[in-house]
Amino acid sequence: MELMGIGDEAGGKLETQIRATKELGWKSIEMRGVEVEGFAKANLHEIPDAAFDIVEAKLKENGVGVYAFGSTIMNWQKTVETPFDVTLGEVKRAIPRMKRLGTQFVRVMSFKPGEDEDSIPALVFERVKEVTDLFLAEGLQPVHENCMNYGGMSWRHAEELLEKVPGLKWVFDTANPIFNADRSGAKPWGRQDPWEFWQHMKPHTAHIHIKDCTWNDSKNDADYNFPGEGQGRVEDILKDAFASGYDAGISIEPHMVVVFHDTGSAASEEDTYQNYVEYGRRLESLVRSAKA
């Protein structure tokens, strides 16, 4: 088992991400967005070649690996109507960079569904399968996150996606079910149950993503919490995972200071750093408890 975090939750700058990883005594990062001097922050597969060269050199110099790419491939910023060349370009750029860093896993999604959609269009299956096949052909493993995407509309949609896309595996996010609608039934849709979703995804899970939150009716959104303090069933899921023999990666995404997909969310680099380190330490305590 290996602990890590989505690096830009500690801070946008590469130096901050490395510093937080080393302070926690961890060996790896799940790399998503990154900023190096002289270049704007962008996803690891989107930064210019010269910026990537700096990232690669700095990581190796500090003995920090990249366990997984938190890519933007088919994510909630895109719909199935987005030109597929955009997605294929991201895949084409990600593959050689993963190989250079010795990264095995790449996090992908399955496009943002329409507000009223409750089924997965056939084109989504085709495109997710094509992307999956491209990575598998290179010996790399794509993992799909239950998020604001077709595969995340319910555990039933997730199972359907996995059935239609052989070789695809899952990264399970403990908090996302709390604020995502369960679109498997009739309207009005309720929200998903993290434990129920986990039970169905457990056999397919190659990576676990720790976030926690509590639904806030007054603002019709979630408030983010330290792990184990929200409604994400984090401790129960960890106990169940370890009891079932899980020994792969566990990655944190605090979301408590800055929410990645909220453009109005902002904080200082030091604030995000301190929150990330505290979150990591609390996860370590939960892991020890769950294993005991």
C-alpha positions as CSV (number, residue, x, y, z in Angstrom):
1,M,0.0,0.0,0.0
2,E,1.2,3.5,-0.8
3,L,-0.1,6.8,0.4
4,M,0.1,10.0,-1.7
5,G,-2.0,13.0,-2.6
6,I,-3.1,15.0,-5.6
7,G,-0.1,17.3,-5.6
8,D,-1.8,20.6,-6.5
9,E,-4.0,20.3,-3.5
10,A,-0.8,21.1,-1.5
11,G,0.0,24.0,-3.8
12,G,0.4,24.8,-7.5
13,K,4.1,25.1,-7.4
14,L,6.2,22.0,-8.0
15,E,8.5,22.9,-5.0
16,T,5.5,23.1,-2.7
17,Q,4.1,19.7,-3.8
18,I,7.5,18.1,-3.3
19,R,8.0,19.7,0.1
20,A,4.6,18.5,1.3
21,T,5.3,15.0,0.1
22,K,8.6,14.8,1.8
23,E,7.3,16.3,5.1
24,L,4.8,13.5,5.2
25,G,7.5,11.0,4.5
26,W,5.7,9.8,1.4
27,K,7.5,8.7,-1.8
28,S,4.9,9.6,-4.5
29,I,2.6,12.2,-5.8
30,E,-0.5,11.9,-7.9
31,M,0.3,14.7,-10.3
32,R,-2.5,16.8,-11.7
33,G,-1.8,20.6,-12.2
34,V,1.7,21.9,-11.7
35,E,3.6,25.2,-12.0
36,V,7.3,25.6,-12.6
37,E,9.2,28.8,-12.8
38,G,8.8,30.6,-16.1
39,F,5.7,28.6,-17.1
40,A,2.0,28.8,-16.3
41,K,0.3,26.2,-14.2
42,A,-1.4,23.4,-16.3
43,N,-2.0,19.7,-16.2
44,L,1.1,17.6,-16.4
45,H,0.2,16.4,-19.9
46,E,-0.4,20.0,-21.1
47,I,2.6,21.9,-19.9
48,P,5.3,22.6,-22.5
49,D,8.1,20.1,-23.1
50,A,10.6,22.5,-21.5
51,A,8.5,22.7,-18.3
52,F,8.0,18.9,-18.2
53,D,11.8,18.5,-18.4
54,I,12.1,20.6,-15.3
55,V,9.4,18.6,-13.5
56,E,11.1,15.3,-14.4
57,A,14.5,16.5,-13.2
58,K,13.2,18.0,-9.9
59,L,11.2,14.9,-9.0
60,K,14.1,12.6,-9.7
61,E,16.5,14.9,-7.8
62,N,14.2,14.7,-4.7
63,G,13.4,11.0,-5.0
64,V,9.7,11.6,-5.5
65,G,7.8,9.4,-7.9
66,V,4.5,10.0,-9.8
67,Y,2.2,7.1,-9.0
68,A,-0.6,8.3,-11.2
69,F,-1.5,11.1,-13.6
70,G,-4.6,13.0,-12.6
71,S,-5.5,13.8,-16.2
72,T,-8.2,15.9,-17.8
73,I,-9.0,13.2,-20.2
74,M,-12.8,13.0,-20.8
75,N,-13.4,15.0,-17.6
76,W,-16.3,17.1,-16.4
77,Q,-15.0,20.0,-18.5
78,K,-16.0,18.1,-21.7
79,T,-19.1,16.6,-23.1
80,V,-19.4,13.9,-25.7
81,E,-20.0,16.6,-28.2
82,T,-16.5,18.0,-27.6
83,P,-14.3,17.2,-30.6
84,F,-12.7,13.8,-29.9
85,D,-9.4,15.1,-31.3
86,V,-9.1,17.1,-28.0
87,T,-9.2,13.8,-26.0
88,L,-6.9,11.9,-28.4
89,G,-4.3,14.8,-28.2
90,E,-4.3,14.5,-24.4
91,V,-3.8,10.8,-24.5
92,K,-1.0,11.2,-27.1
93,R,0.8,13.7,-24.8
94,A,0.2,11.7,-21.6
95,I,1.6,8.3,-22.7
96,P,5.3,9.3,-23.3
97,R,5.3,11.4,-20.2
98,M,4.0,8.6,-18.1
99,K,6.7,6.3,-19.5
100,R,9.4,8.8,-18.7
101,L,8.3,9.1,-15.1
102,G,7.6,5.4,-14.7
103,T,3.9,6.1,-13.9
104,Q,1.5,3.1,-14.2
105,F,-1.9,4.7,-13.6
106,V,-3.8,7.4,-15.4
107,R,-7.1,8.8,-14.0
108,V,-9.7,9.3,-16.7
109,M,-13.4,10.1,-16.8
110,S,-16.3,9.7,-19.2
111,F,-17.6,13.2,-20.1
112,K,-20.1,15.4,-18.4
113,P,-23.7,14.2,-18.9
114,G,-26.5,16.6,-19.7
115,E,-28.6,17.8,-16.8
116,D,-31.5,15.6,-17.7
117,E,-29.7,12.5,-18.9
118,D,-30.1,9.2,-17.1
119,S,-28.4,6.8,-19.5
120,I,-25.1,6.5,-21.2
121,P,-25.0,7.2,-25.0
122,A,-23.3,4.5,-27.1
123,L,-20.7,7.0,-28.3
124,V,-19.5,7.4,-24.7
125,F,-18.8,3.7,-24.5
126,E,-17.0,3.8,-27.8
127,R,-14.8,6.7,-26.9
128,V,-13.9,5.4,-23.4
129,K,-13.0,2.1,-24.9
130,E,-10.8,3.7,-27.5
131,V,-8.9,5.7,-24.9
132,T,-8.6,2.6,-22.6
133,D,-7.3,0.5,-25.5
134,L,-4.7,3.2,-26.3
135,F,-3.3,3.1,-22.8
136,L,-3.4,-0.6,-22.4
137,A,-1.5,-1.1,-25.6
138,E,1.3,0.8,-24.1
139,G,1.2,-1.2,-20.8
140,L,-0.4,1.6,-18.9
141,Q,-3.6,1.3,-16.7
142,P,-6.5,3.8,-17.0
143,V,-8.7,4.1,-13.9
144,H,-12.1,5.8,-14.0
145,E,-13.2,8.0,-11.2
146,N,-16.8,8.2,-10.0
147,C,-17.3,11.9,-10.4
148,M,-19.5,14.3,-12.4
149,N,-19.4,12.1,-15.5
150,Y,-21.5,9.3,-17.2
151,G,-19.7,6.5,-15.3
152,G,-20.4,8.4,-12.0
153,M,-24.1,8.7,-12.4
154,S,-24.7,5.7,-10.2
155,W,-23.1,2.4,-9.4
156,R,-25.3,0.8,-12.0
157,H,-23.9,3.2,-14.7
158,A,-20.4,2.4,-13.4
159,E,-20.9,-1.3,-13.8
160,E,-22.4,-0.8,-17.2
161,L,-19.3,1.2,-18.3
162,L,-16.9,-1.4,-16.9
163,E,-18.8,-4.2,-18.7
164,K,-18.6,-2.3,-22.0
165,V,-14.9,-1.3,-21.6
166,P,-12.8,-4.4,-20.9
167,G,-9.5,-3.6,-19.1
168,L,-10.8,-0.4,-17.5
169,K,-10.4,-0.3,-13.7
170,W,-11.8,2.0,-11.1
171,V,-10.5,4.8,-8.8
172,F,-13.1,5.1,-6.0
173,D,-13.7,8.6,-4.6
174,T,-15.3,8.3,-1.1
175,A,-17.0,11.8,-1.1
176,N,-18.3,12.2,-4.7
177,P,-21.4,10.1,-4.1
178,I,-22.6,12.5,-1.4
179,F,-23.2,15.4,-3.8
180,N,-23.9,13.4,-7.0
181,A,-27.4,12.5,-8.0
182,D,-28.3,8.8,-8.3
183,R,-29.6,8.8,-11.8
184,S,-30.4,5.1,-11.9
185,G,-34.0,5.7,-10.8
186,A,-36.9,8.0,-11.7
187,K,-36.9,11.7,-10.9
188,P,-36.6,13.4,-8.6
189,W,-33.2,11.9,-8.1
190,G,-31.8,11.4,-4.7
191,R,-28.1,11.5,-3.9
192,Q,-25.9,8.4,-4.0
193,D,-24.7,6.3,-1.0
194,P,-20.9,6.1,-0.7
195,W,-21.0,2.7,1.0
196,E,-23.4,1.2,-1.6
197,F,-21.3,2.6,-4.5
198,W,-18.1,1.2,-2.9
199,Q,-19.5,-2.3,-2.4
200,H,-20.2,-2.5,-6.1
201,M,-16.9,-1.0,-7.2
202,K,-14.7,-2.8,-4.7
203,P,-13.8,-5.7,-7.0
204,H,-12.8,-3.3,-9.8
205,T,-10.9,-0.7,-7.7
206,A,-7.2,-0.3,-8.3
207,H,-6.8,3.1,-6.6
208,I,-8.7,4.8,-3.7
209,H,-9.3,8.5,-3.5
210,I,-9.9,9.9,-0.1
211,K,-12.1,13.0,0.2
212,D,-14.8,13.6,2.8
213,C,-17.7,16.0,3.0
214,T,-21.1,16.7,4.6
215,W,-24.2,17.7,2.6
216,N,-25.4,21.2,3.5
217,D,-29.1,21.6,2.6
218,S,-29.0,25.4,3.2
219,K,-26.5,25.9,0.4
220,N,-27.5,22.9,-1.7
221,D,-23.8,21.8,-1.8
222,A,-21.3,20.0,0.3
223,D,-19.0,21.2,3.1
224,Y,-15.6,19.5,3.0
225,N,-14.2,17.8,6.1
226,F,-11.1,16.1,7.3
227,P,-11.1,12.4,6.5
228,G,-13.5,10.4,8.7
229,E,-15.4,13.5,9.9
230,G,-17.9,13.7,7.0
231,Q,-20.5,11.4,5.4
232,G,-18.1,9.6,3.1
233,R,-17.8,6.5,5.3
234,V,-14.0,6.8,4.9
235,E,-13.1,4.7,7.9
236,D,-15.6,2.0,7.1
237,I,-14.4,1.8,3.5
238,L,-10.8,1.7,4.5
239,K,-11.5,-1.1,7.0
240,D,-13.4,-3.0,4.4
241,A,-10.8,-2.5,1.7
242,F,-8.0,-3.8,4.0
243,A,-10.1,-6.7,5.1
244,S,-10.6,-7.6,1.5
245,G,-6.8,-7.5,0.8
246,Y,-6.5,-4.1,-0.7
247,D,-2.8,-3.1,-0.9
248,A,-2.6,-0.5,-3.7
249,G,-2.5,3.3,-3.7
250,I,-4.5,5.7,-1.5
251,S,-4.6,9.3,-2.6
252,I,-5.9,12.4,-0.7
253,E,-7.7,15.4,-2.2
254,P,-8.6,17.6,0.8
255,H,-10.8,20.2,-1.1
256,M,-11.0,22.0,2.3
257,V,-9.1,25.2,1.4
258,V,-9.5,25.3,-2.4
259,V,-11.9,23.3,-4.5
260,F,-10.3,22.3,-7.7
261,H,-13.3,22.7,-10.0
262,D,-14.5,26.0,-8.3
263,T,-13.1,29.0,-10.1
264,G,-14.1,31.2,-7.2
265,S,-12.1,29.2,-4.7
266,A,-8.7,30.7,-3.7
267,A,-6.2,30.5,-0.9
268,S,-2.5,31.1,-0.2
269,E,0.1,28.5,-1.1
270,E,0.9,28.2,2.6
271,D,-2.7,27.7,3.6
272,T,-3.1,24.8,1.1
273,Y,0.2,23.3,2.1
274,Q,-0.6,23.3,5.8
275,N,-4.1,21.8,5.2
276,Y,-2.7,19.1,2.9
277,V,0.0,18.0,5.5
278,E,-2.6,17.9,8.3
279,Y,-5.0,16.0,6.1
280,G,-2.3,13.5,5.2
281,R,-1.4,13.0,8.9
282,R,-5.1,12.4,9.7
283,L,-5.3,9.8,6.9
284,E,-2.3,8.0,8.3
285,S,-4.0,7.8,11.7
286,L,-7.2,6.4,10.0
287,V,-5.2,3.9,8.1
288,R,-3.5,2.6,11.3
289,S,-6.9,2.4,13.0
290,A,-8.5,0.6,10.0
291,K,-5.7,-1.9,9.8
292,A,-5.8,-2.6,13.5
